[in-house]
Amino acid sequence: MEFSFIDLTEVNSTEAAVGQVESLYSRKPVFAVPYVGVLGVAAVVGTFGNLVVIITMILKHFYWRQRRAGTINDAGRAFIANLALSDIIVTAVINPLAIAGL
């Protein structure tokens, strides 16, 4: 059994324009099944992990504000929260759409 990179990327532009392109699953199920599995696990674990980070940042913000004023780097906390939020968008929205598109 021989696999080449050309087999996975070979798409005629006119076929793509009219939606007649075969999915990866119908062409190469050997590649599609692990792809769906990895993206599915990444979506669940990534979404859960980033929600934990955001909840921790919120709780820590309120707890530390009451205990010690001015000891936490606000720019660092904002960076981590924005990074977790953007990562949630990828794991909760983009990964499931990629799976559905397969």
C-alpha positions in Angstrom: 0.0 0.0 0.0 1.6 3.3 -1.1 0.5 6.7 0.1 1.8 9.9 -1.3 1.3 13.5 -0.4 -0.2 14.2 -3.8 -3.1 11.8 -3.2 -4.3 13.9 -0.2 -4.0 17.3 -1.8 -5.0 16.6 -5.4 -8.2 18.6 -6.0 -9.4 20.0 -9.2 -10.5 23.7 -8.7 -13.6 23.3 -10.9 -14.7 20.2 -8.8 -14.2 22.2 -5.6 -16.2 25.1 -7.0 -19.3 22.9 -7.6 -18.9 20.8 -4.4 -18.1 17.5 -6.2 -14.9 16.9 -4.2 -14.8 13.6 -2.3 -14.2 13.9 1.5 -11.0 12.6 3.0 -13.0 9.8 4.7 -14.3 8.5 1.4 -10.8 8.7 -0.2 -8.5 7.7 2.6 -10.4 6.3 5.7 -7.0 5.3 7.2 -6.2 9.0 7.6 -9.7 10.2 8.4 -10.3 8.1 11.5 -7.2 9.1 13.5 -7.8 12.7 12.4 -11.3 12.7 13.8 -10.1 11.0 17.0 -7.3 13.4 17.6 -9.4 16.5 16.9 -12.2 15.2 19.1 -10.0 14.6 22.0 -8.2 17.9 21.5 -11.6 19.7 21.4 -12.8 18.2 24.7 -9.6 18.4 26.6 -8.7 21.9 25.3 -12.1 23.3 26.1 -12.1 21.9 29.6 -8.6 23.0 30.3 -9.1 26.5 29.1 -12.3 26.8 31.1 -10.4 25.8 34.2 -7.8 28.5 33.5 -10.4 31.2 33.0 -12.3 30.2 36.1 -9.1 30.1 38.1 -8.0 33.5 36.8 -11.4 35.0 37.8 -11.4 33.4 41.3 -7.8 34.4 41.9 -8.5 38.0 40.8 -11.3 38.4 43.4 -9.4 36.5 46.1 -6.1 38.3 45.7 -7.7 41.7 45.4 -9.2 41.3 48.8 -6.0 39.9 50.4 -3.1 41.9 48.9 -3.6 44.9 46.7 -1.2 45.4 43.9 0.8 42.2 44.1 -0.5 40.5 40.9 0.7 41.6 37.5 -2.5 42.7 35.7 -0.9 42.6 32.3 0.2 39.0 32.7 -3.2 38.0 34.0 -4.9 39.7 31.0 -2.5 38.0 28.6 -3.2 34.6 30.0 -7.0 35.2 30.0 -7.0 36.4 26.4 -4.8 33.4 25.4 -7.2 31.0 27.1 -10.2 32.7 25.5 -8.8 32.5 22.0 -7.8 28.9 22.6 -11.4 28.1 23.7 -12.6 29.5 20.3 -10.3 27.1 18.5 -11.2 24.1 20.6 -14.9 24.6 21.1 -15.8 26.1 17.6 -13.1 25.4 15.0 -12.2 21.8 15.8 -15.9 20.6 15.8 -16.4 22.4 12.5 -13.3 20.7 11.1 -14.7 17.4 12.2 -18.1 18.1 10.7 -16.5 19.2 7.4 -14.7 15.9 7.1 
